[in-house]
Amino acid sequence: MEISQEVGFYLLHEKEKALCSDLRLKPSNYLNAKYNIIISALAFKKVGKEFKKINAQKCEINFDVNKASALWDFFRQLEWF
C-alpha cells in the first residue's frame, strides 16, 4: 500500500514505513497502536508481569488480531519491551 502521502508518514523510521505498507496500515493508525501497545507493555513491566502477544491483541486498537500480532513481533524484535 502506498502511504507516502498519509498523515504521520514523516514521523516513521524506514522499517516502520515498510511495516505499515506491508500491513496496509495508515501511519496515524500505526502510531496510535504503537503508543497503546508500548504503554500497556510498560504497565505490565511495572508490576512484574510478562507482556504477551495476547495482551497486545487486547489493546485498544481498531484492527484485527493478526496485525496486532505482527506489531507485537516487530516491537519485540526491536526490544522495545
Contact map, one row per residue, 1 for C-alpha under 8 A:
111000000000000000001101000000000000000000000000000000000000000000000000000000000
111110000000000000001000000000000000000000000000000000000000000000000000000000000
111111001000000010011000011000000000000000000000000000000000000000000000000000000
011111001000000000000000000000000000000000000000000000000000000000000000000000000
011111101000000000000000000000000000000000000000000000000000000000000000000000000
001111111000000000000000011100000000000000000000000000000000000000000000000000000
000011111100000000000000011100000000000000000000000000000000000000000000000000000
000001111111000000000000001100100000000000000000000000000000000000000000000000000
001111111111000010000000001100000000000000000000000000000000000000000000000000000
000000111111000000000000000000000000000000000000000000000000000000000000000000000
000000011111100000000000000000000000000000000000000000000000000000000000000000000
000000011111111110000000001000000000000000000000000000000000000000000000000000000
000000000011111110000000000000000000000000000000000000000000000000000000000000000
000000000001111111000000000000000000000000000000000000000000000000000000000000000
000000000001111111100000000000000000000000000000000000000000000000000000000000000
000000000001111111110000000000000000000000000000000000000000000000000000000000000
001000001001111111111000001000000000000000000000000000000000000000000000000000000
000000000000011111111100000000000000000000000000000000000000000000000000000000000
000000000000001111111110000000000000000000000000000000000000000000000000000000000
001000000000000111111111111001000000000000000000000000000000000000000000000000000
111000000000000011111111110000000000000000000000000000000000000000000000000000000
100000000000000001111111100000000000000000000000000000000000000000000000000000000
000000000000000000111111100000000000000000000000000000000000000000100000000000000
100000000000000000011111110000000000000000000000000000000000000000000000000000000
000000000000000000011111111011000000000000000000000000000000000000000000000000000
001001100000000000011001111111000000000000000000000000000000000000000000000000000
001001111001000010010000111111100000000000000000000000000000000000000000000000000
000001111000000000000000011111110000000000000000000000000000000000000000000000000
000000000000000000000000111111111000000000000000000000000000000000000000000000000
000000000000000000010000111111111100000000000000000000000000000000000000000000000
000000010000000000000000001111111110000000000000000000000000000000000000000000000
000000000000000000000000000111111111000000000000000000000000100000000000000000000
000000000000000000000000000011111111100000000000000000000011100000000000000000000
000000000000000000000000000001111111110000000000000000000000000000000010000000000
000000000000000000000000000000111111111000000000000000000000000000000000000000000
000000000000000000000000000000011111111100000000000000000011100000000000000000000
000000000000000000000000000000001111111110000000000000010010000000000001000000000
000000000000000000000000000000000111111111000000000000000000000000000000000000011
000000000000000000000000000000000011111111100000000000000000000000000000000000000
000000000000000000000000000000000001111111110000001000010010000000000000000000000
000000000000000000000000000000000000111111111000001000000000000000000000000000001
000000000000000000000000000000000000011111111100000000000000000000000000000000001
000000000000000000000000000000000000001111111110000000000000000000000000000000000
000000000000000000000000000000000000000111111111111000000000000000000000000000000
000000000000000000000000000000000000000011111111111000000000000000000000000000000
000000000000000000000000000000000000000001111111100000000000000000000000000000000
000000000000000000000000000000000000000000111111100000000000000000000000000000000
000000000000000000000000000000000000000000011111110000000000000000000000000000000
000000000000000000000000000000000000000000011111111000000000000000000000000000000
000000000000000000000000000000000000000000011001111100000000000000000000000000000
000000000000000000000000000000000000000110011000111110110000000000000000000000000
000000000000000000000000000000000000000000000000011111110000000000000000000000000
000000000000000000000000000000000000000000000000001111111000000000001001100000000
000000000000000000000000000000000000000000000000000111111100000000001000000000000
000000000000000000000000000000000000000000000000001111111110000000000000000000000
000000000000000000000000000000000000100100000000001111111110000000011001000000000
000000000000000000000000000000000000000000000000000011111110000010011000000000000
000000000000000000000000000000000000000000000000000001111111100000000000000000000
000000000000000000000000000000001001100100000000000000111111100000000000000000000
000000000000000000000000000000001001000000000000000000000111110000000000000000000
000000000000000000000000000000011001000000000000000000000111111000010000000000000
000000000000000000000000000000000000000000000000000000000001111100000000000000000
000000000000000000000000000000000000000000000000000000000000111110110000000000000
000000000000000000000000000000000000000000000000000000000000011111110000000000000
000000000000000000000000000000000000000000000000000000001000001111111000000000000
000000000000000000000000000000000000000000000000000000000000000111111100000000000
000000000000000000000010000000000000000000000000000000000000001111111110000000000
000000000000000000000000000000000000000000000000000000011000101111111111000000000
000000000000000000000000000000000000000000000000000011011000000011111111100000000
000000000000000000000000000000000000000000000000000000000000000001111111110000000
000000000000000000000000000000000100000000000000000000000000000000111111111000000
000000000000000000000000000000000000100000000000000010010000000000011111111100000
000000000000000000000000000000000000000000000000000010000000000000001111111110000
000000000000000000000000000000000000000000000000000000000000000000000111111111000
000000000000000000000000000000000000000000000000000000000000000000000011111111111
000000000000000000000000000000000000000000000000000000000000000000000001111111111
000000000000000000000000000000000000000000000000000000000000000000000000111111110
000000000000000000000000000000000000000000000000000000000000000000000000011111110
000000000000000000000000000000000000000000000000000000000000000000000000001111111
000000000000000000000000000000000000010000000000000000000000000000000000001111111
000000000000000000000000000000000000010011000000000000000000000000000000001100111
